[in-house]
Amino acid sequence: MAILQTKNDGYWEFRNGALGDLSGNGNDGTFTSTPYFNNAGLVFDGIDDKVGIGNTSTTIKTLAIVLNPKSTTEDIADMDGGTHTLEVGAGTITATGWDTPSIYVDGVVSSALVADRLQTIVVTTATGFSASNLDIGTETTFFGGTIA
């Protein structure tokens, strides 16, 4: 997963077995509960797993994430305690709180997400906002599936 403004301001590659911020900005993640690594990435149980990043001191304009959801209704990420979130409901990706977001799935303008398939989601906005309390794998409920 990457947070981008003009460069990689935060970058976590959950396939490498660690939660270190590979951007060099020191925004390392911590587990809550027991998500686990497999060859595809970090597996979340949909019950209580998440990765807490905390305050990244970063203004978000773009979020890129590769995931394989268990269902078409999943909470993916909370950037700041509930004001700016990324979730999917009934197969439609929503970037709540983002100012006029553009949503891409696998490089195509689309907000449609399917279950049980690896997909790349990129969300952009012209108006940045602070990632003051970043959590991956949760918003109001927990993500079930794999994040690479």
N, C-alpha and C positions, 0 to 999 in steps of 0.2 A: 504494500500500500504506500502511496506517496502523497504528500501535501506539497503543492507547488505554488509559488508566486512568480518569481522570475527564474527560479532555479529549484533544485530539490531542497526544500526547507525541512522536510522530514521524510524519511524513507525506511520502511520496515519490510524486509523480505522474509515472510514467515516460513519459507521452505528451508531456510538455513539452520534451523534448530535453535535460534536465539532471538531475543527481542530487542537487540541493540539497534539504535538509530544509525543507519548506514550513511546518512547525510553528513555526519560529522558534527551535528548540532547538539548531541547528548540527550535527546529526548527518548531515552530507553523506556521500554514497556515493562509492566509487571502483570503476572497472571492473577486473576480472581477465579477460584475454583480450579478445575483441572482440564483446560483445553490441552490437547496433545498434538504432537507433530507426526505426520506421516509423509510419504513421498510427495504428496500433492500440496501440502501446506499445513496450516494450523487448523485442527478440527475442533469445532465448537458444538456442544451438546444441545443447545437450544433451551437449556434449563437455567443455568447459572454461570456459564463460562463467559469471560470477557478479558480483554487486555486494556489495562489502564495506562494511558500515556501521561495524562495530566496537562499542565499548562505548557504549551510548546513555545510560547512567546512569538507565535507566527501568525501572520495575517493570511487566511486561506482565500484563494481565488480559484483553485483547481484541486480536486481530489480524484485520484485514480486508484482503483481497487480491482483485484482479480479474485473472483469468488465462484463457488459452486454451492448454491443454497439448497437445503433439503426441501423447501416449499416455496410457493410464490407469495407468501406473507411472512416477511422477516424484518426485524430491525437490524440495521447494519452498523451504524456509527452515530455517536453523539459528540459534536465538536465542543460544546460549551455549557453543558448542563441542561439541555433541552430546547434552546432557542434555534440552533442550527443542527439539523439531523439529516440522515440519509436512511431511508427505509423503502421497503417494497410491500405493497398491499394488493392482493388479487392480481399479481403479475405486473403491476405498474410501479416504477421507481418514482419516489418523491423526494425532493430535496427541500425539506421544510425550513423556512426562514431564509433561504438563499434568495437574493434579489435577481429575478428573471434568469433562472439557471438554464444552461444548455446541458442536456443529458445525452450521452453517447453510450451505446452498448456494442461492443466488438467493432468500434470504429464507425458506426452508423448512427445518425441522429435518431434516437429511439428511447422510449422509457419502458419498453417491454422486457421483462426478465422471466426466464423459465426455470423451473426446478431441475435439479440433477444434471446440470450442464455447466462446465467451466465457462465463465464470461468475464470480459473486462468492462468495467463501468468507469467512465470519466464524466465528472460533473464540473462545469465551469460557471463563473459569474464575473461580471465586470466590477462588482462592488465587493471588496474583501471584507472578511470578518475575523475576529480573533478566535483561535483554537485554544481557549482558556481552560478547558477541562475535557480533553479528548479521550473517549472510550471507544474501543473497537469491539464489536460483537454485541452491542446493546444500545438501547435508547429507553423505551419503557418496558420492552420484553427482550428476550435474548435471541441472538442469531443461532440458527442450526445449520450446519454445513461446514464448508472448508473455505478459508481465506488464504490465498497464496502470497 
